[in-house]
Amino acid sequence: MDIYIDIREQEGVRSMRFESSCVQGAMRLDRPDELVLEYTRAMMTPLLLRDGDFPQRVLLIGLGAGSMVRFLYRHFPSAHLTTVEIEPAVVEAAKLHFFLPDDQERLHLVVGDGVAFMLETTESYDLILVDGFNQHAHPGELNSLAFYRACRDRLAPNGMLAVNLIGLSDKYKGGLVYVEEAFDGSVLRLPRCRSGNTIAVAVRDGLSSIPSMPELRLRVAKMIQRTALDLGAFINTLEV
């Protein structure tokens, strides 16, 4: 993939763009571990749905500016992170401009195709985060039933998938339909973000494992205390 990566700074926020228009990630220079973009915050919703030492093993398909990697690396020190990014230039930009952690013990970077990785890996993961798009904001073969079935197969018991669907949340475009079929309907669709992104959360072992709303609100408060991330607006839309 031959892409042009544009790094910009404005009002203390550094951003990565493809083709000078599609924002692939952003970082606040004085708080680099903060999740600047709304959709990246929404993708952390699964962290409320499990307790204990969840997650121990996380797979991220698509690196961008590394926002979710930095957040998880900082606030979940027992988690091992594997990130698959198809474009080497994106990996280099994340290292040079976006403070990507240099820790080979906890962070495993794979330069390669996310679909091929999912179909070939034998590892299992507690949490899979899918946020992979090309310079035209298209997910390619990530938007396929085979890919989402592979994601489910590679989830550990009680594991979850969070995926950025952008405009693929409408049924006729695939995306959400494929996720729902792969996970037998055990999918939560969060409201569309102001940016147009829609996040879906799929649960391997069924929606009955999701905590009650009072418990979720308690976990929101604990998450704020632990990470300063407020996920209240996202859990208020869940039907549990």
C-alpha positions in Angstrom: 0.0 0.0 0.0 1.6 3.3 -1.1 0.3 6.0 1.2 1.2 9.6 2.1 1.3 10.2 5.8 0.7 13.7 7.0 1.7 14.7 10.6 0.1 17.9 11.9 0.0 19.8 15.1 -2.7 22.2 16.3 -3.4 23.5 19.8 -1.3 20.9 21.5 -2.7 17.9 19.5 -0.6 16.0 17.0 -2.5 14.0 14.4 -1.8 11.5 11.7 -3.6 11.7 8.4 -3.7 9.8 5.2 -4.1 11.7 1.9 -4.2 14.9 4.1 -7.9 14.3 5.0 -8.6 11.0 6.8 -7.5 11.3 10.5 -5.9 8.0 11.5 -5.1 9.1 15.1 -4.3 11.9 17.4 -2.3 12.5 20.6 -2.3 15.3 23.1 1.3 16.2 23.5 1.1 17.0 27.2 -1.0 13.9 27.9 0.0 11.3 25.3 -1.8 8.4 27.0 -5.2 10.1 26.8 -7.7 8.9 24.2 -8.3 12.1 22.2 -10.8 10.8 19.6 -14.3 9.8 20.7 -14.4 6.5 18.8 -11.2 5.3 20.5 -12.8 5.9 23.9 -15.9 3.9 22.7 -13.7 1.0 21.8 -12.6 0.7 25.5 -16.2 -0.1 26.5 -15.3 -3.9 26.8 -13.0 -3.0 29.7 -16.2 -2.4 31.8 -17.8 -5.7 30.9 -15.2 -7.8 32.7 -13.5 -7.5 36.0 -10.5 -9.0 37.7 -7.3 -9.0 35.7 -9.0 -8.6 32.3 -7.5 -8.3 29.8 -4.2 -10.2 29.9 -3.8 -10.7 26.1 -4.9 -8.0 23.7 -4.7 -8.1 19.9 -5.0 -4.8 17.9 -5.6 -4.9 14.2 -4.5 -1.5 12.8 -2.0 0.8 14.6 -2.6 4.3 13.3 -1.1 6.7 15.8 -1.0 4.1 18.5 -3.6 5.8 20.8 -5.2 2.6 22.1 -1.8 0.9 22.5 -0.5 3.8 24.6 -3.6 3.8 26.8 -3.6 0.1 27.4 0.1 0.0 27.9 0.0 2.7 30.6 -3.1 1.7 32.5 -3.1 -2.1 32.2 0.5 -3.0 33.1 -0.2 -6.8 33.2 -1.6 -6.9 29.7 0.5 -8.2 26.8 -0.3 -6.3 23.5 0.1 -7.6 20.0 -0.4 -5.1 17.2 -0.8 -5.9 13.5 -0.3 -3.1 11.0 -0.1 -3.7 7.3 1.8 -0.5 6.4 5.5 -0.2 7.6 5.4 3.6 7.2 2.6 3.8 9.8 4.7 1.8 12.3 7.6 4.1 11.7 5.5 7.2 12.1 4.0 5.9 15.3 7.5 5.3 16.7 8.9 8.7 15.5 6.0 11.0 16.2 3.6 9.3 18.6 5.6 7.9 21.5 4.9 4.3 20.7 6.3 2.3 23.6 9.6 0.4 23.0 9.0 -2.7 25.1 9.5 -6.0 23.3 8.4 -7.9 26.4 4.9 -6.4 26.5 4.4 -5.1 23.0 4.7 -7.3 20.0 4.6 -5.4 16.6 3.7 -7.4 13.5 4.0 -5.7 10.1 1.6 -7.6 8.0 -2.0 -8.2 6.8 -4.5 -8.4 9.6 -6.7 -11.0 7.9 -3.8 -13.3 7.1 -2.7 -13.0 10.7 -6.1 -13.9 12.1 -6.4 -16.9 9.8 -3.0 -18.2 10.7 -2.4 -17.5 14.4 -3.0 -20.1 17.0 -2.9 -17.7 19.9 -5.9 -16.8 22.0 -6.8 -13.3 23.2 -9.1 -11.8 25.8 -9.7 -8.7 23.8 -9.5 -8.1 20.0 -9.7 -4.4 18.8 -10.2 -4.0 15.0 -9.5 -0.5 13.6 -7.9 -1.1 10.2 -8.5 1.1 7.2 -6.6 2.2 4.1 -6.1 5.7 2.8 -9.6 5.7 1.4 -11.2 4.7 4.8 -11.9 1.2 3.5 -11.3 -1.9 5.6 -10.7 -4.3 2.6 -11.0 -7.9 3.6 -11.3 -7.0 7.2 -15.0 -6.5 6.3 -15.7 -10.2 5.7 -17.6 -13.0 7.5 -14.5 -15.2 7.4 -12.4 -12.6 9.2 -15.0 -12.1 12.0 -15.4 -15.9 12.4 -11.6 -16.2 12.8 -11.7 -13.4 15.4 -14.3 -15.4 17.4 -12.3 -18.6 17.1 -9.2 -16.8 18.6 -11.0 -15.3 21.6 -10.5 -16.9 25.0 -13.5 -17.8 27.1 -15.3 -14.6 28.1 -13.3 -12.8 25.4 -14.7 -9.8 23.4 -14.2 -8.0 20.1 -14.6 -4.3 19.6 -14.6 -3.1 16.0 -14.7 0.3 14.3 -17.2 0.0 11.5 -17.1 3.7 10.3 -19.9 3.6 7.7 -20.3 -0.2 7.8 -22.9 -0.3 10.5 -25.8 -0.2 8.0 -26.9 -3.7 7.2 -26.7 -3.5 3.5 -23.0 -2.7 3.7 -22.0 -5.8 5.5 -19.8 -5.0 8.5 -22.3 -5.3 11.3 -24.2 -8.1 9.6 -21.0 -10.1 9.4 -20.2 -9.5 13.1 -23.7 -10.4 14.2 -23.6 -13.7 12.2 -20.1 -14.6 13.4 -21.1 -14.1 17.0 -24.6 -15.5 16.8 -26.2 -12.1 17.5 -24.2 -11.5 20.7 -23.3 -7.9 19.6 -23.8 -4.5 21.2 -23.9 -1.6 18.8 -22.9 1.8 20.3 -24.4 5.0 19.1 -22.7 6.6 16.1 -19.9 9.0 17.2 -20.0 12.6 16.1 -17.2 11.7 13.6 -19.4 9.1 12.0 -17.7 6.1 13.5 -19.9 3.3 14.9 -18.4 0.8 17.4 -19.7 -2.7 17.8 -18.8 -4.9 20.7 -19.2 -8.7 20.2 -19.1 -11.1 23.1 -17.9 -14.7 22.5 -20.0 -16.4 25.2 -23.2 -14.4 24.9 -24.7 -11.2 26.3 -25.9 -12.9 29.5 -22.4 -12.5 30.8 -22.7 -8.7 30.8 -23.0 -7.1 34.2 -26.2 -5.3 35.3 -26.5 -1.5 34.8 -25.9 -0.7 38.5 -22.7 -2.7 38.4 -21.6 -1.1 35.2 -22.1 2.4 36.7 -19.9 1.3 39.7 -17.3 0.2 37.2 -17.5 3.5 35.3 -16.5 5.3 38.6 -13.6 2.9 39.2 -12.4 3.4 35.6 -12.4 7.1 36.0 -10.4 6.8 39.2 -8.0 4.4 37.6 -7.5 6.0 34.2 -9.5 9.3 34.1 -11.5 7.8 31.2 -15.2 8.3 31.6 -17.2 5.7 29.7 -20.5 6.6 31.2 -22.0 8.0 28.0 -21.4 4.7 26.2 -22.7 2.3 28.9 -25.9 4.4 29.3 -26.9 3.2 25.8 -26.5 -0.5 26.6 -29.6 -2.6 27.1 -28.6 -4.9 30.0 
